[in-house]
Amino acid sequence: MEEKSLSAQVYEKIKGGIISLKYPPGSVLKERELSESLGVSRTPVREAIQRLSQEFWLVPGEGKRMQVRPVTIADVHEIIQIRNLMEYAAIDEMLKNGEPRVVAGQLDSILNEMKSATEEYVFTTLDLKFHYLVVESMKNDRLLRFWSTVQDEVLRMGLLVLKGKDRWHEVIKEHEHLVDMLWNKDAEKIKFAMKEHLEHSYAALIRDLEERITN
């Protein structure tokens, strides 16, 4: 931590709070409150806020106050499209040129960790790790670099999606089904199972966003 500037450390703490939902979508971030809670002066906080606004994590709200960028229905659909394209391609490549049963064994290990998880953040990061492993199986460095540009947003949405342990059990069952399909090397069934899994995962979030718009 000492090798990084104070501004960079503050940036990482605030960004981590945004992703983990410590600062929920739409919440207003005030320099004074942040400087007090982080135990630093306003200058590194101001610099961190400027950087986060440039990266579109923060947007202007009422009275020009900076607020955490809300998650919109369009955001959710875009993430689903990106994930479908990437994970479908990864599955195709894995079945043609990879080792699907080796990957299935690795995914099984992550599933076991998910089953013993007790905290939302831990469970959601393991879910992200599960899907990252699918993408990583392509051994495409450019694709992985692109994945790194969206994974923080995927994690933030995942935490919104996976609130409440009822959905956890569904996710585990859907992951188990995906792993079974990999063992059987059935490309079409795997892609269909992945499509259903992603749509189920984000459906509740879309419904919640639609209800907020109509209320």
ABEGO torsion letter per residue (X at the ends): XAABBAAAAAAAAAAAAAAAGABBBGBBBBAAAAAAAAGBBAAAAAAAAAAAAAAGABBBBBGGBBBBBBBBAAAAAAAAAAAAAAAAAAAAAAAAABBAAAAAAAAAAAAAAAAABABAAAAAAAAAAAAAAAAAAAGBAAAAAAAAAAAAAAAAAAAAAABEAAAAAAAAAAAAAAAAAAAAGBAAAAAAAAAAAAAAAAAAAAAAAAAAAAX
